[in-house]
Amino acid sequence: MDSHEEVFRKWHLFSKEDILKSLEMLIEYEKTEQDDYSEQIRRNRVKLCEQFKRLVSMVKLPDFKYDWWFYEYQFPEVEDGEMSSMSSHEERTLLTVESDYLSIEEYAALMEVQSETVENWIQKGKLRHARRMESEWKIPDTQERPKRKFVDVTYIVKFGEEIDSQEFPMLETAETISIRRDENKKNSYMYSMF
């Protein structure tokens, strides 16, 4: 085994046991107060990790002995360390565990704010993982309340869905929208649509 492969094998997961051991370490880390999460969000993150670990323990995954094949799992980290789901993949997604989604009222109660405040956060795009499910908004229980800063963002519109905006009707045809702050003019924002 050459030195590149040796380093590669040290840092990647090749078996179900590797994944489970790594998840145990992640759960222990999530239980600590090293990150700036509220206690409820921390518990929800740990719950999501534990659900994913249970799912991995129930499925049959082959051990990889082939060069450069490995397993990987991730929390899609978006601004301020928020997460809404967890996946494992080998070229494609094998397993996914979604966090619980809360109504506007439930999320408002969790964050100890008024429902109108949550609606305002959604309208302003501050709850980046909020989803429209049927006719109402749902927010993952792992999403922390928004911070008071702008973060560049990219929205991807699911196939068959569209953005309903009376103010910006051209958004109805967009598949991807990116919004970022102009570094030279802090009060200006640039967007692109595809």
N, C-alpha and C positions, 0 to 999 in steps of 0.2 A: 504494500500500500504506500503510495507516494505521500509527501507532506501535505499537498493540497487536499487529497481525499481524507487524510487523517484529521485535518482541521474541520473539513466539511462534516465528517461523521461525529465529531465531538459536539457540534452545535445544532444538529438536526435530529428529528424523531423518525425512527425506522420501524417501530412496532407499537402495538396497542399498549404494551406495558410502558414504553417510553412516553406515550401521550398521557396515560393516567398519572404517572409520576410527575410529569410536568404540570398537569392540572392541579395536583395536590399542592405543589409549590405555589402556583398562582393563587389558589384559594387562600392559602396561609398569608400570602402577600396582601391580597384584597382585604383580609380581616384586620390588617394593621392600619394605623392612621397616618401612613406616610404620604398619602395623597390628600388633597383638600376636598373631600366629599362630606356631605352631611351623613349622619348615622343611618338614616333610612335609605339613602342612595347606596351607601356602602353595603348594607344588608341585602338590597336588591341585586347588586353586582355579585355578591357571594352566592346568592340563590341561583342566579343565571349560570355561574360557573359550576355549581353543584349539579344543576339540571343537565348541563352539557356532559359532565363527568359520568353521570348515570347513563346517559344515552351512549356514550363511547363504550362503557363497560358492558352494555347489552349487545353491541353489534360485533360481527366477526370482521376483523381487519387483518389482511395478510401482513407478514413481516417482509420488509423490503430488503433484499440483499443485492439488488442491482445498483450499479454505480449511479449516483446522482438522483435517485428516486427517494422521496421522503414525504412524511406527513407534516402538516402545518395546521395550526388553528389560530384564530385571531378574533379580537374584538375590533370591529371597524372603529378606530379612534377618530373622532371628529372633534373640532374645537373643545377645548377645556376637558379633554379626556372623557367625553360622554360616549356611551355605547348603547346600542339598541339590539344587537343580536350577536351570536357567536357561531363561527363556521369552522369546519375542517375540510381540507380538500387535497386532492392529488390530481392535478390538472383541471379538475372540476369539483364543485362542491359535493361532498359526500354526506355531511351531516349539518343541520342547522337547528339551533334552539333560539326561538324568539323570546324576548322579554315579555312580561305582561304589559298590556296596553291599557291605559286609564282614560276615562272620559275627562272632559275639561273640568267637571265638578270634582271628580276624584283626585285629579292632579292638583287642583287648587287647594283641596283639603290637605294633601300631602305636603305642599309647599307653604301652607298656612297663609294663603292670599285669596283674594276674591276671584270668582270665575271670570269676571270681566278683565282682570289683569292677565289671566292665562290666554284669553281670546286676543287681547292686545299683543301679547308676546308672539302668538301664532301669526297674526296679521303682519307684524313687523319682521317675521322670519327669524325670530330669536330662539324658537324651539325647532331646531334643525331636523329632529327625528320625528316630529309630529306627522301623522299620516291621516289622510281622509279615508275612512272605512265606511262604506255605504254613504250615509248622509251626515256623519258626524266626525269630528276630529278626535283622534286617539294619540296619546303621548306615552312613550315607553316609561315604565316605572324606574328605569335606571338613569333617566335624564335629570341632571341637576338643574336648578333654576338658572336662568341666563345671567351672564355677567354683564357689566356695563361697558363693553368694548365691542368694536366691530371686528369680525373675523371673515376673511374671504370665504366664499362658499360656492359650491356647484350643486345645482339641483338637477336630478335626472328624472324625467317623466316616464312612468311605466307605460309600456306598450298598451294602446287602447284607452289611455286616460289623457286628459288635457287640463291645462291650467285655465280656470274660469276667472278672468279679470276684466271688469268693465273699464277700469282705468287704463289698462294696457292690453287691448284686444289682440295685438300681434303675438302675445305669449301663448295663445291657443295652439299655434302651429309648432311651438318649440319642443324639441326632444331633450335638449340640455341647455341650461342657463347658468352662466358663471357671473358672479358679481364680486368685484374687488374694489378696494379703496385706492384712489389715485395717491401715490406716495408724495407727489409734489403739491397737491391741493387736498388737504385732509378732509375738506367738506365736499369733495367730488367723488363720485363713484362711477366705475365703468362696468358695463355688462356686455356679454356676448351671448348670442343664441345660435343653436345649431338645430 
